[in-house]
Amino acid sequence: MMIPPGGSGKMSKLATFLMGLSYGFKGKPGIVKSHTMKEFNGKVPANAKVYYANKKLDAVSEKPLVYNTHIIVVQDQGDQLLVNIYKDEE
C-alpha cells in the first residue's frame, strides 16, 4: 500500500505517474525495470519517451529538472511497454 506524502490524503505526482505506468500506459501492459541513476547513459531509443522527476519537489516533467531523483524511459514495443526507472540512491 502506498502512503500519501505528509498525510495530505492524496498521492504525490511521482507516485501517481508511476502507478499509472504500472497499470498500463495507453492501454498496454508494461514491463518495469529499476536501475540506479549511475546506469543511465543518456542514450534513449528513437521510439522512447523520457520523463524526469524530482521526488522532493513533487515534480514530473518531459524536460530535465535542475535535479532529477528519477529518470523514467518508456519504450513502446508494439503490444507492450518497456519502462526503465533510473533512481537516485538516496
mmCIF file as gemmi writes it, N, C-alpha and C atoms, coordinates in Angstrom:
data_model
loop_
_atom_site.group_PDB
_atom_site.id
_atom_site.type_symbol
_atom_site.label_atom_id
_atom_site.label_alt_id
_atom_site.label_comp_id
_atom_site.label_asym_id
_atom_site.label_entity_id
_atom_site.label_seq_id
_atom_site.pdbx_PDB_ins_code
_atom_site.Cartn_x
_atom_site.Cartn_y
_atom_site.Cartn_z
_atom_site.occupancy
_atom_site.B_iso_or_equiv
_atom_site.pdbx_formal_charge
_atom_site.auth_seq_id
_atom_site.auth_asym_id
_atom_site.pdbx_PDB_model_num
ATOM 1 N N . MET Axp A 1 ? 0.837 -1.178 0 1 0 ? 1 A 1
ATOM 2 C CA . MET Axp A 1 ? 0 0 0 1 0 ? 1 A 1
ATOM 3 C C . MET Axp A 1 ? 0.882 1.242 0 1 0 ? 1 A 1
ATOM 4 N N . MET Axp A 2 ? 0.551 2.199 -0.852 1 0 ? 2 A 1
ATOM 5 C CA . MET Axp A 2 ? 1.318 3.425 -0.94 1 0 ? 2 A 1
ATOM 6 C C . MET Axp A 2 ? 0.704 4.477 -0.023 1 0 ? 2 A 1
ATOM 7 N N . ILE Axp A 3 ? 1.526 5.117 0.779 1 0 ? 3 A 1
ATOM 8 C CA . ILE Axp A 3 ? 1.055 6.113 1.721 1 0 ? 3 A 1
ATOM 9 C C . ILE Axp A 3 ? 1.29 7.502 1.134 1 0 ? 3 A 1
ATOM 10 N N . PRO Axp A 4 ? 0.291 8.373 1.134 1 0 ? 4 A 1
ATOM 11 C CA . PRO Axp A 4 ? 0.464 9.729 0.606 1 0 ? 4 A 1
ATOM 12 C C . PRO Axp A 4 ? 1.489 10.515 1.416 1 0 ? 4 A 1
ATOM 13 N N . PRO Axp A 5 ? 2.229 11.417 0.765 1 0 ? 5 A 1
ATOM 14 C CA . PRO Axp A 5 ? 3.217 12.206 1.498 1 0 ? 5 A 1
ATOM 15 C C . PRO Axp A 5 ? 2.544 13.212 2.421 1 0 ? 5 A 1
ATOM 16 N N . GLY Axp A 6 ? 3.091 13.39 3.59 1 0 ? 6 A 1
ATOM 17 C CA . GLY Axp A 6 ? 2.616 14.414 4.506 1 0 ? 6 A 1
ATOM 18 C C . GLY Axp A 6 ? 1.212 14.223 5.034 1 0 ? 6 A 1
ATOM 19 N N . GLY Axp A 7 ? 0.623 13.073 4.834 1 0 ? 7 A 1
ATOM 20 C CA . GLY Axp A 7 ? -0.72 12.829 5.341 1 0 ? 7 A 1
ATOM 21 C C . GLY Axp A 7 ? -1.783 13.713 4.713 1 0 ? 7 A 1
ATOM 22 N N . SER Axp A 8 ? -1.532 14.209 3.516 1 0 ? 8 A 1
ATOM 23 C CA . SER Axp A 8 ? -2.464 15.144 2.876 1 0 ? 8 A 1
ATOM 24 C C . SER Axp A 8 ? -3.688 14.456 2.296 1 0 ? 8 A 1
ATOM 25 N N . GLY Axp A 9 ? -3.667 13.135 2.237 1 0 ? 9 A 1
ATOM 26 C CA . GLY Axp A 9 ? -4.81 12.422 1.69 1 0 ? 9 A 1
ATOM 27 C C . GLY Axp A 9 ? -4.727 12.166 0.204 1 0 ? 9 A 1
ATOM 28 N N . LYS Axp A 10 ? -3.671 12.652 -0.463 1 0 ? 10 A 1
ATOM 29 C CA . LYS Axp A 10 ? -3.506 12.359 -1.889 1 0 ? 10 A 1
ATOM 30 C C . LYS Axp A 10 ? -2.063 11.992 -2.171 1 0 ? 10 A 1
ATOM 31 N N . MET Axp A 11 ? -1.869 11.207 -3.229 1 0 ? 11 A 1
ATOM 32 C CA . MET Axp A 11 ? -0.527 10.746 -3.572 1 0 ? 11 A 1
ATOM 33 C C . MET Axp A 11 ? 0.244 11.857 -4.281 1 0 ? 11 A 1
ATOM 34 N N . SER Axp A 12 ? 1.558 11.757 -4.241 1 0 ? 12 A 1
ATOM 35 C CA . SER Axp A 12 ? 2.408 12.713 -4.938 1 0 ? 12 A 1
ATOM 36 C C . SER Axp A 12 ? 2.264 12.517 -6.45 1 0 ? 12 A 1
ATOM 37 N N . LYS Axp A 13 ? 2.69 13.51 -7.214 1 0 ? 13 A 1
ATOM 38 C CA . LYS Axp A 13 ? 2.641 13.413 -8.671 1 0 ? 13 A 1
ATOM 39 C C . LYS Axp A 13 ? 3.49 12.252 -9.168 1 0 ? 13 A 1
ATOM 40 N N . LEU Axp A 14 ? 4.664 12.076 -8.567 1 0 ? 14 A 1
ATOM 41 C CA . LEU Axp A 14 ? 5.548 10.989 -8.977 1 0 ? 14 A 1
ATOM 42 C C . LEU Axp A 14 ? 4.903 9.641 -8.702 1 0 ? 14 A 1
ATOM 43 N N . ALA Axp A 15 ? 4.325 9.465 -7.524 1 0 ? 15 A 1
ATOM 44 C CA . ALA Axp A 15 ? 3.671 8.203 -7.18 1 0 ? 15 A 1
ATOM 45 C C . ALA Axp A 15 ? 2.5 7.931 -8.119 1 0 ? 15 A 1
ATOM 46 N N . THR Axp A 16 ? 1.711 8.944 -8.408 1 0 ? 16 A 1
ATOM 47 C CA . THR Axp A 16 ? 0.58 8.79 -9.322 1 0 ? 16 A 1
ATOM 48 C C . THR Axp A 16 ? 1.058 8.415 -10.718 1 0 ? 16 A 1
ATOM 49 N N . PHE Axp A 17 ? 2.12 9.064 -11.191 1 0 ? 17 A 1
ATOM 50 C CA . PHE Axp A 17 ? 2.687 8.78 -12.507 1 0 ? 17 A 1
ATOM 51 C C . PHE Axp A 17 ? 3.183 7.342 -12.585 1 0 ? 17 A 1
ATOM 52 N N . LEU Axp A 18 ? 3.935 6.907 -11.576 1 0 ? 18 A 1
ATOM 53 C CA . LEU Axp A 18 ? 4.466 5.542 -11.571 1 0 ? 18 A 1
ATOM 54 C C . LEU Axp A 18 ? 3.356 4.499 -11.449 1 0 ? 18 A 1
ATOM 55 N N . MET Axp A 19 ? 2.323 4.791 -10.663 1 0 ? 19 A 1
ATOM 56 C CA . MET Axp A 19 ? 1.177 3.876 -10.558 1 0 ? 19 A 1
ATOM 57 C C . MET Axp A 19 ? 0.499 3.728 -11.923 1 0 ? 19 A 1
ATOM 58 N N . GLY Axp A 20 ? 0.357 4.836 -12.634 1 0 ? 20 A 1
ATOM 59 C CA . GLY Axp A 20 ? -0.238 4.794 -13.968 1 0 ? 20 A 1
ATOM 60 C C . GLY Axp A 20 ? 0.561 3.925 -14.924 1 0 ? 20 A 1
ATOM 61 N N . LEU Axp A 21 ? 1.885 4.021 -14.858 1 0 ? 21 A 1
ATOM 62 C CA . LEU Axp A 21 ? 2.733 3.189 -15.713 1 0 ? 21 A 1
ATOM 63 C C . LEU Axp A 21 ? 2.605 1.716 -15.353 1 0 ? 21 A 1
ATOM 64 N N . SER Axp A 22 ? 2.52 1.435 -14.065 1 0 ? 22 A 1
ATOM 65 C CA . SER Axp A 22 ? 2.45 0.03 -13.643 1 0 ? 22 A 1
ATOM 66 C C . SER Axp A 22 ? 1.124 -0.612 -14.029 1 0 ? 22 A 1
ATOM 67 N N . TYR Axp A 23 ? 0.057 0.17 -14.129 1 0 ? 23 A 1
ATOM 68 C CA . TYR Axp A 23 ? -1.243 -0.376 -14.528 1 0 ? 23 A 1
ATOM 69 C C . TYR Axp A 23 ? -1.437 -0.396 -16.04 1 0 ? 23 A 1
ATOM 70 N N . GLY Axp A 24 ? -0.512 0.184 -16.758 1 0 ? 24 A 1
ATOM 71 C CA . GLY Axp A 24 ? -0.598 0.185 -18.212 1 0 ? 24 A 1
ATOM 72 C C . GLY Axp A 24 ? -0.734 1.589 -18.742 1 0 ? 24 A 1
ATOM 73 N N . PHE Axp A 25 ? 0.019 1.898 -19.757 1 0 ? 25 A 1
ATOM 74 C CA . PHE Axp A 25 ? 0.077 3.218 -20.364 1 0 ? 25 A 1
ATOM 75 C C . PHE Axp A 25 ? -0.468 3.077 -21.768 1 0 ? 25 A 1
ATOM 76 N N . LYS Axp A 26 ? -1.413 3.9 -22.131 1 0 ? 26 A 1
ATOM 77 C CA . LYS Axp A 26 ? -2.057 3.833 -23.449 1 0 ? 26 A 1
ATOM 78 C C . LYS Axp A 26 ? -2.697 2.468 -23.675 1 0 ? 26 A 1
ATOM 79 N N . GLY Axp A 27 ? -3.204 1.858 -22.605 1 0 ? 27 A 1
ATOM 80 C CA . GLY Axp A 27 ? -3.902 0.583 -22.718 1 0 ? 27 A 1
ATOM 81 C C . GLY Axp A 27 ? -3.006 -0.623 -22.929 1 0 ? 27 A 1
ATOM 82 N N . LYS Axp A 28 ? -1.699 -0.461 -22.754 1 0 ? 28 A 1
ATOM 83 C CA . LYS Axp A 28 ? -0.765 -1.569 -22.961 1 0 ? 28 A 1
ATOM 84 C C . LYS Axp A 28 ? -0.138 -1.974 -21.641 1 0 ? 28 A 1
ATOM 85 N N . PRO Axp A 29 ? 0.022 -3.26 -21.42 1 0 ? 29 A 1
ATOM 86 C CA . PRO Axp A 29 ? 0.739 -3.689 -20.207 1 0 ? 29 A 1
ATOM 87 C C . PRO Axp A 29 ? 2.214 -3.343 -20.329 1 0 ? 29 A 1
ATOM 88 N N . GLY Axp A 30 ? 2.871 -3.208 -19.202 1 0 ? 30 A 1
ATOM 89 C CA . GLY Axp A 30 ? 4.276 -2.836 -19.237 1 0 ? 30 A 1
ATOM 90 C C . GLY Axp A 30 ? 5.161 -3.742 -18.427 1 0 ? 30 A 1
ATOM 91 N N . ILE Axp A 31 ? 6.42 -3.766 -18.818 1 0 ? 31 A 1
ATOM 92 C CA . ILE Axp A 31 ? 7.457 -4.443 -18.061 1 0 ? 31 A 1
ATOM 93 C C . ILE Axp A 31 ? 8.258 -3.327 -17.397 1 0 ? 31 A 1
ATOM 94 N N . VAL Axp A 32 ? 8.329 -3.343 -16.079 1 0 ? 32 A 1
ATOM 95 C CA . VAL Axp A 32 ? 9.01 -2.284 -15.343 1 0 ? 32 A 1
ATOM 96 C C . VAL Axp A 32 ? 10.317 -2.82 -14.772 1 0 ? 32 A 1
ATOM 97 N N . LYS Axp A 33 ? 11.406 -2.096 -15.056 1 0 ? 33 A 1
ATOM 98 C CA . LYS Axp A 33 ? 12.722 -2.459 -14.536 1 0 ? 33 A 1
ATOM 99 C C . LYS Axp A 33 ? 13.291 -1.26 -13.795 1 0 ? 33 A 1
ATOM 100 N N . SER Axp A 34 ? 13.948 -1.53 -12.674 1 0 ? 34 A 1
ATOM 101 C CA . SER Axp A 34 ? 14.525 -0.475 -11.858 1 0 ? 34 A 1
ATOM 102 C C . SER Axp A 34 ? 16.05 -0.541 -11.93 1 0 ? 34 A 1
ATOM 103 N N . HIS Axp A 35 ? 16.668 0.636 -12.022 1 0 ? 35 A 1
ATOM 104 C CA . HIS Axp A 35 ? 18.122 0.749 -12.129 1 0 ? 35 A 1
ATOM 105 C C . HIS Axp A 35 ? 18.601 1.893 -11.245 1 0 ? 35 A 1
ATOM 106 N N . THR Axp A 36 ? 19.896 1.946 -10.985 1 0 ? 36 A 1
ATOM 107 C CA . THR Axp A 36 ? 20.46 3.099 -10.288 1 0 ? 36 A 1
ATOM 108 C C . THR Axp A 36 ? 20.696 4.207 -11.308 1 0 ? 36 A 1
ATOM 109 N N . MET Axp A 37 ? 20.764 5.438 -10.828 1 0 ? 37 A 1
ATOM 110 C CA . MET Axp A 37 ? 20.979 6.584 -11.713 1 0 ? 37 A 1
ATOM 111 C C . MET Axp A 37 ? 22.309 6.461 -12.458 1 0 ? 37 A 1
ATOM 112 N N . LYS Axp A 38 ? 23.293 5.83 -11.843 1 0 ? 38 A 1
ATOM 113 C CA . LYS Axp A 38 ? 24.61 5.659 -12.469 1 0 ? 38 A 1
ATOM 114 C C . LYS Axp A 38 ? 24.526 4.83 -13.753 1 0 ? 38 A 1
ATOM 115 N N . GLU Axp A 39 ? 23.513 3.985 -13.866 1 0 ? 39 A 1
ATOM 116 C CA . GLU Axp A 39 ? 23.358 3.127 -15.042 1 0 ? 39 A 1
ATOM 117 C C . GLU Axp A 39 ? 22.765 3.865 -16.24 1 0 ? 39 A 1
ATOM 118 N N . PHE Axp A 40 ? 22.22 5.055 -16.037 1 0 ? 40 A 1
ATOM 119 C CA . PHE Axp A 40 ? 21.647 5.828 -17.15 1 0 ? 40 A 1
ATOM 120 C C . PHE Axp A 40 ? 22.781 6.441 -17.95 1 0 ? 40 A 1
ATOM 121 N N . ASN Axp A 41 ? 22.878 6.062 -19.224 1 0 ? 41 A 1
ATOM 122 C CA . ASN Axp A 41 ? 23.986 6.538 -20.053 1 0 ? 41 A 1
ATOM 123 C C . ASN Axp A 41 ? 23.582 7.679 -20.984 1 0 ? 41 A 1
ATOM 124 N N . GLY Axp A 42 ? 22.33 8.119 -20.913 1 0 ? 42 A 1
ATOM 125 C CA . GLY Axp A 42 ? 21.875 9.229 -21.743 1 0 ? 42 A 1
ATOM 126 C C . GLY Axp A 42 ? 21.387 8.817 -23.112 1 0 ? 42 A 1
ATOM 127 N N . LYS Axp A 43 ? 21.622 7.589 -23.516 1 0 ? 43 A 1
ATOM 128 C CA . LYS Axp A 43 ? 21.161 7.114 -24.812 1 0 ? 43 A 1
ATOM 129 C C . LYS Axp A 43 ? 19.73 6.616 -24.682 1 0 ? 43 A 1
ATOM 130 N N . VAL Axp A 44 ? 18.853 7.168 -25.524 1 0 ? 44 A 1
ATOM 131 C CA . VAL Axp A 44 ? 17.44 6.823 -25.474 1 0 ? 44 A 1
ATOM 132 C C . VAL Axp A 44 ? 17.019 6.34 -26.86 1 0 ? 44 A 1
ATOM 133 N N . PRO Axp A 45 ? 16.359 5.178 -26.953 1 0 ? 45 A 1
ATOM 134 C CA . PRO Axp A 45 ? 15.892 4.686 -28.253 1 0 ? 45 A 1
ATOM 135 C C . PRO Axp A 45 ? 14.956 5.699 -28.922 1 0 ? 45 A 1
ATOM 136 N N . ALA Axp A 46 ? 14.933 5.678 -30.242 1 0 ? 46 A 1
ATOM 137 C CA . ALA Axp A 46 ? 14.138 6.648 -31.01 1 0 ? 46 A 1
ATOM 138 C C . ALA Axp A 46 ? 12.652 6.602 -30.674 1 0 ? 46 A 1
ATOM 139 N N . ASN Axp A 47 ? 12.11 5.439 -30.375 1 0 ? 47 A 1
ATOM 140 C CA . ASN Axp A 47 ? 10.678 5.316 -30.105 1 0 ? 47 A 1
ATOM 141 C C . ASN Axp A 47 ? 10.344 5.431 -28.614 1 0 ? 47 A 1
ATOM 142 N N . ALA Axp A 48 ? 11.278 5.938 -27.831 1 0 ? 48 A 1
ATOM 143 C CA . ALA Axp A 48 ? 11.074 6.032 -26.381 1 0 ? 48 A 1
ATOM 144 C C . ALA Axp A 48 ? 10.76 7.468 -25.967 1 0 ? 48 A 1
ATOM 145 N N . LYS Axp A 49 ? 10.078 7.586 -24.853 1 0 ? 49 A 1
ATOM 146 C CA . LYS Axp A 49 ? 9.743 8.879 -24.251 1 0 ? 49 A 1
ATOM 147 C C . LYS Axp A 49 ? 10.43 8.941 -22.891 1 0 ? 49 A 1
ATOM 148 N N . VAL Axp A 50 ? 11.034 10.084 -22.568 1 0 ? 50 A 1
ATOM 149 C CA . VAL Axp A 50 ? 11.757 10.235 -21.309 1 0 ? 50 A 1
ATOM 150 C C . VAL Axp A 50 ? 11.025 11.235 -20.42 1 0 ? 50 A 1
ATOM 151 N N . TYR Axp A 51 ? 10.903 10.875 -19.149 1 0 ? 51 A 1
ATOM 152 C CA . TYR Axp A 51 ? 10.304 11.75 -18.149 1 0 ? 51 A 1
ATOM 153 C C . TYR Axp A 51 ? 11.31 11.93 -17.018 1 0 ? 51 A 1
ATOM 154 N N . TYR Axp A 52 ? 11.373 13.135 -16.497 1 0 ? 52 A 1
ATOM 155 C CA . TYR Axp A 52 ? 12.282 13.466 -15.408 1 0 ? 52 A 1
ATOM 156 C C . TYR Axp A 52 ? 11.453 13.805 -14.18 1 0 ? 52 A 1
ATOM 157 N N . ALA Axp A 53 ? 11.901 13.349 -13.019 1 0 ? 53 A 1
ATOM 158 C CA . ALA Axp A 53 ? 11.137 13.582 -11.8 1 0 ? 53 A 1
ATOM 159 C C . ALA Axp A 53 ? 12.049 13.988 -10.651 1 0 ? 53 A 1
ATOM 160 N N . ASN Axp A 54 ? 11.49 14.802 -9.768 1 0 ? 54 A 1
ATOM 161 C CA . ASN Axp A 54 ? 12.157 15.172 -8.533 1 0 ? 54 A 1
ATOM 162 C C . ASN Axp A 54 ? 11.178 14.868 -7.414 1 0 ? 54 A 1
ATOM 163 N N . LYS Axp A 55 ? 11.476 13.837 -6.66 1 0 ? 55 A 1
ATOM 164 C CA . LYS Axp A 55 ? 10.574 13.376 -5.6 1 0 ? 55 A 1
ATOM 165 C C . LYS Axp A 55 ? 10.399 14.434 -4.514 1 0 ? 55 A 1
ATOM 166 N N . LYS Axp A 56 ? 11.465 15.127 -4.177 1 0 ? 56 A 1
ATOM 167 C CA . LYS Axp A 56 ? 11.411 16.12 -3.104 1 0 ? 56 A 1
ATOM 168 C C . LYS Axp A 56 ? 10.547 17.324 -3.478 1 0 ? 56 A 1
ATOM 169 N N . LEU Axp A 57 ? 10.568 17.713 -4.753 1 0 ? 57 A 1
ATOM 170 C CA . LEU Axp A 57 ? 9.751 18.839 -5.219 1 0 ? 57 A 1
ATOM 171 C C . LEU Axp A 57 ? 8.376 18.402 -5.704 1 0 ? 57 A 1
ATOM 172 N N . ASP Axp A 58 ? 8.129 17.072 -5.758 1 0 ? 58 A 1
ATOM 173 C CA . ASP Axp A 58 ? 6.881 16.515 -6.27 1 0 ? 58 A 1
ATOM 174 C C . ASP Axp A 58 ? 6.611 17.012 -7.692 1 0 ? 58 A 1
ATOM 175 N N . ALA Axp A 59 ? 7.623 16.854 -8.558 1 0 ? 59 A 1
ATOM 176 C CA . ALA Axp A 59 ? 7.52 17.332 -9.928 1 0 ? 59 A 1
ATOM 177 C C . ALA Axp A 59 ? 7.88 16.234 -10.915 1 0 ? 59 A 1
ATOM 178 N N . VAL Axp A 60 ? 7.116 16.162 -12.01 1 0 ? 60 A 1
ATOM 179 C CA . VAL Axp A 60 ? 7.387 15.262 -13.13 1 0 ? 60 A 1
ATOM 180 C C . VAL Axp A 60 ? 7.327 16.116 -14.392 1 0 ? 60 A 1
ATOM 181 N N . SER Axp A 61 ? 8.349 15.981 -15.255 1 0 ? 61 A 1
ATOM 182 C CA . SER Axp A 61 ? 8.431 16.827 -16.441 1 0 ? 61 A 1
ATOM 183 C C . SER Axp A 61 ? 9.002 16.048 -17.616 1 0 ? 61 A 1
ATOM 184 N N . GLU Axp A 62 ? 8.697 16.514 -18.816 1 0 ? 62 A 1
ATOM 185 C CA . GLU Axp A 62 ? 9.29 15.933 -20.016 1 0 ? 62 A 1
ATOM 186 C C . GLU Axp A 62 ? 10.652 16.572 -20.31 1 0 ? 62 A 1
ATOM 187 N N . LYS Axp A 63 ? 10.984 17.642 -19.582 1 0 ? 63 A 1
ATOM 188 C CA . LYS Axp A 63 ? 12.277 18.31 -19.734 1 0 ? 63 A 1
ATOM 189 C C . LYS Axp A 63 ? 13.087 18.076 -18.464 1 0 ? 63 A 1
ATOM 190 N N . PRO Axp A 64 ? 14.419 18.006 -18.585 1 0 ? 64 A 1
ATOM 191 C CA . PRO Axp A 64 ? 15.248 17.798 -17.383 1 0 ? 64 A 1
ATOM 192 C C . PRO Axp A 64 ? 15.003 18.889 -16.342 1 0 ? 64 A 1
ATOM 193 N N . LEU Axp A 65 ? 14.964 18.466 -15.092 1 0 ? 65 A 1
ATOM 194 C CA . LEU Axp A 65 ? 14.819 19.393 -13.978 1 0 ? 65 A 1
ATOM 195 C C . LEU Axp A 65 ? 16.211 19.762 -13.472 1 0 ? 65 A 1
ATOM 196 N N . VAL Axp A 66 ? 16.296 20.73 -12.586 1 0 ? 66 A 1
ATOM 197 C CA . VAL Axp A 66 ? 17.59 21.122 -12.027 1 0 ? 66 A 1
ATOM 198 C C . VAL Axp A 66 ? 18.257 19.917 -11.37 1 0 ? 66 A 1
ATOM 199 N N . TYR Axp A 67 ? 17.475 19.15 -10.623 1 0 ? 67 A 1
ATOM 200 C CA . TYR Axp A 67 ? 17.973 17.915 -10.015 1 0 ? 67 A 1
ATOM 201 C C . TYR Axp A 67 ? 16.921 16.833 -10.213 1 0 ? 67 A 1
ATOM 202 N N . ASN Axp A 68 ? 17.328 15.718 -10.775 1 0 ? 68 A 1
ATOM 203 C CA . ASN Axp A 68 ? 16.413 14.61 -11.036 1 0 ? 68 A 1
ATOM 204 C C . ASN Axp A 68 ? 16.651 13.486 -10.036 1 0 ? 68 A 1
ATOM 205 N N . THR Axp A 69 ? 15.617 13.099 -9.31 1 0 ? 69 A 1
ATOM 206 C CA . THR Axp A 69 ? 15.743 11.931 -8.437 1 0 ? 69 A 1
ATOM 207 C C . THR Axp A 69 ? 15.392 10.662 -9.199 1 0 ? 69 A 1
ATOM 208 N N . HIS Axp A 70 ? 14.642 10.814 -10.287 1 0 ? 70 A 1
ATOM 209 C CA . HIS Axp A 70 ? 14.256 9.681 -11.123 1 0 ? 70 A 1
ATOM 210 C C . HIS Axp A 70 ? 14.274 10.108 -12.591 1 0 ? 70 A 1
ATOM 211 N N . ILE Axp A 71 ? 14.682 9.188 -13.454 1 0 ? 71 A 1
ATOM 212 C CA . ILE Axp A 71 ? 14.542 9.345 -14.901 1 0 ? 71 A 1
ATOM 213 C C . ILE Axp A 71 ? 13.777 8.121 -15.361 1 0 ? 71 A 1
ATOM 214 N N . ILE Axp A 72 ? 12.652 8.337 -16.03 1 0 ? 72 A 1
ATOM 215 C CA . ILE Axp A 72 ? 11.789 7.243 -16.461 1 0 ? 72 A 1
ATOM 216 C C . ILE Axp A 72 ? 11.796 7.198 -17.987 1 0 ? 72 A 1
ATOM 217 N N . VAL Axp A 73 ? 12.205 6.073 -18.552 1 0 ? 73 A 1
ATOM 218 C CA . VAL Axp A 73 ? 12.257 5.891 -20.004 1 0 ? 73 A 1
ATOM 219 C C . VAL Axp A 73 ? 11.182 4.876 -20.376 1 0 ? 73 A 1
ATOM 220 N N . VAL Axp A 74 ? 10.216 5.32 -21.195 1 0 ? 74 A 1
ATOM 221 C CA . VAL Axp A 74 ? 9.098 4.477 -21.614 1 0 ? 74 A 1
ATOM 222 C C . VAL Axp A 74 ? 9.274 4.17 -23.093 1 0 ? 74 A 1
ATOM 223 N N . GLN Axp A 75 ? 9.452 2.885 -23.409 1 0 ? 75 A 1
ATOM 224 C CA . GLN Axp A 75 ? 9.685 2.472 -24.791 1 0 ? 75 A 1
ATOM 225 C C . GLN Axp A 75 ? 8.537 1.599 -25.264 1 0 ? 75 A 1
ATOM 226 N N . ASP Axp A 76 ? 7.894 2.019 -26.351 1 0 ? 76 A 1
ATOM 227 C CA . ASP Axp A 76 ? 6.789 1.268 -26.941 1 0 ? 76 A 1
ATOM 228 C C . ASP Axp A 76 ? 7.36 0.116 -27.76 1 0 ? 76 A 1
ATOM 229 N N . GLN Axp A 77 ? 6.97 -1.119 -27.397 1 0 ? 77 A 1
ATOM 230 C CA . GLN Axp A 77 ? 7.452 -2.301 -28.118 1 0 ? 77 A 1
ATOM 231 C C . GLN Axp A 77 ? 6.306 -3.021 -28.83 1 0 ? 77 A 1
ATOM 232 N N . GLY Axp A 78 ? 5.37 -2.256 -29.336 1 0 ? 78 A 1
ATOM 233 C CA . GLY Axp A 78 ? 4.245 -2.847 -30.057 1 0 ? 78 A 1
ATOM 234 C C . GLY Axp A 78 ? 3.097 -3.204 -29.143 1 0 ? 78 A 1
ATOM 235 N N . ASP Axp A 79 ? 3.078 -4.441 -28.639 1 0 ? 79 A 1
ATOM 236 C CA . ASP Axp A 79 ? 1.976 -4.898 -27.801 1 0 ? 79 A 1
ATOM 237 C C . ASP Axp A 79 ? 2.214 -4.654 -26.314 1 0 ? 79 A 1
ATOM 238 N N . GLN Axp A 80 ? 3.395 -4.152 -25.954 1 0 ? 80 A 1
ATOM 239 C CA . GLN Axp A 80 ? 3.681 -3.861 -24.546 1 0 ? 80 A 1
ATOM 240 C C . GLN Axp A 80 ? 4.68 -2.706 -24.458 1 0 ? 80 A 1
ATOM 241 N N . LEU Axp A 81 ? 4.854 -2.213 -23.244 1 0 ? 81 A 1
ATOM 242 C CA . LEU Axp A 81 ? 5.797 -1.135 -22.99 1 0 ? 81 A 1
ATOM 243 C C . LEU Axp A 81 ? 6.939 -1.647 -22.129 1 0 ? 81 A 1
ATOM 244 N N . LEU Axp A 82 ? 8.123 -1.117 -22.37 1 0 ? 82 A 1
ATOM 245 C CA . LEU Axp A 82 ? 9.27 -1.383 -21.509 1 0 ? 82 A 1
ATOM 246 C C . LEU Axp A 82 ? 9.533 -0.092 -20.753 1 0 ? 82 A 1
ATOM 247 N N . VAL Axp A 83 ? 9.426 -0.149 -19.434 1 0 ? 83 A 1
ATOM 248 C CA . VAL Axp A 83 ? 9.614 1.028 -18.588 1 0 ? 83 A 1
ATOM 249 C C . VAL Axp A 83 ? 10.874 0.823 -17.756 1 0 ? 83 A 1
ATOM 250 N N . ASN Axp A 84 ? 11.865 1.676 -17.978 1 0 ? 84 A 1
ATOM 251 C CA . ASN Axp A 84 ? 13.098 1.649 -17.202 1 0 ? 84 A 1
ATOM 252 C C . ASN Axp A 84 ? 13.092 2.85 -16.277 1 0 ? 84 A 1
ATOM 253 N N . ILE Axp A 85 ? 13.202 2.588 -14.98 1 0 ? 85 A 1
ATOM 254 C CA . ILE Axp A 85 ? 13.215 3.649 -13.99 1 0 ? 85 A 1
ATOM 255 C C . ILE Axp A 85 ? 14.62 3.723 -13.401 1 0 ? 85 A 1
ATOM 256 N N . TYR Axp A 86 ? 15.251 4.865 -13.598 1 0 ? 86 A 1
ATOM 257 C CA . TYR Axp A 86 ? 16.58 5.111 -13.041 1 0 ? 86 A 1
ATOM 258 C C . TYR Axp A 86 ? 16.376 6.013 -11.833 1 0 ? 86 A 1
ATOM 259 N N . LYS Axp A 87 ? 16.822 5.555 -10.658 1 0 ? 87 A 1
ATOM 260 C CA . LYS Axp A 87 ? 16.568 6.351 -9.465 1 0 ? 87 A 1
ATOM 261 C C . LYS Axp A 87 ? 17.839 6.644 -8.698 1 0 ? 87 A 1
ATOM 262 N N . ASP Axp A 88 ? 17.808 7.789 -8.05 1 0 ? 88 A 1
ATOM 263 C CA . ASP Axp A 88 ? 18.921 8.221 -7.206 1 0 ? 88 A 1
ATOM 264 C C . ASP Axp A 88 ? 19.061 7.235 -6.056 1 0 ? 88 A 1
ATOM 265 N N . GLU Axp A 89 ? 20.249 7.082 -5.543 1 0 ? 89 A 1
ATOM 266 C CA . GLU Axp A 89 ? 20.494 6.103 -4.492 1 0 ? 89 A 1
ATOM 267 C C . GLU Axp A 89 ? 20.089 6.572 -3.112 1 0 ? 89 A 1
ATOM 268 N N . GLU Axp A 90 ? 19.616 7.801 -2.971 1 0 ? 90 A 1
ATOM 269 C CA . GLU Axp A 90 ? 19.204 8.319 -1.655 1 0 ? 90 A 1
ATOM 270 C C . GLU Axp A 90 ? 18.028 7.592 -1.096 1 0 ? 90 A 1
